Amino acid sequence: MKIEKGIPIQVFKRSLVSNTLKEMEVGDSVLIPKEDIFTRQRFHKVAARINIKVFSRTVKEGVRIWRVK
């Protein structure tokens, strides 16, 4: 087994999504690539957990999620 030093800890998607939602203002949006269905679902679940309302629509490039409250 090889010991490695100085490797940064990766941020879990939940933390990344939660931080993104908290930084967003009403009317802001993010674009999720088509192939990343997990992140789309995570945005909706995390938003509900932290009492933020979001709205999503499928667009040509993927899924756009807006913060509405």
ABEGO torsion letter per residue (X at the ends): XBBBBGBBBBBBAAAAAAAAAAABBBGBBBBBBAABAAAAAAAAAAAAAAGBBBBBBBBAAEBBBBBAX
